[in-house]
């Protein structure tokens, strides 16, 4: 879990995406409260905003990877309320164009593995 936070490549499960959302919103609310209290000092507010940028990047990367798990482009996360669909919808079974299924369901890549799988 959380191996490539800044990368937009690959696929992640609903659990990792959900935990990422919870962490993101806790940080976002904390930053919002801090900025609203420090709004009188513009330098402090700007500095806090600069520290918040990596968290937005991480959340966009996690959203793109979750879209990939559903078999969609990462741009789908820009659709309003698609985040809820990513939280509750199951992933594509097996390999898709973005990689192997992170759950391991249907990940048969080799002809020998297919033969072994069919013989069971």
ABEGO torsion letter per residue (X at the ends): XGABAABABEBBBAAAAAAAAAAAAAAAAAAAAAAAAAAABAAAAAAAAAAAAAAAAAAAAAAAAAAAAAGBBAAAAABBGAAAAAAABBBBBEBBAAEBBAAGBGBBABAAAAAAAAAX
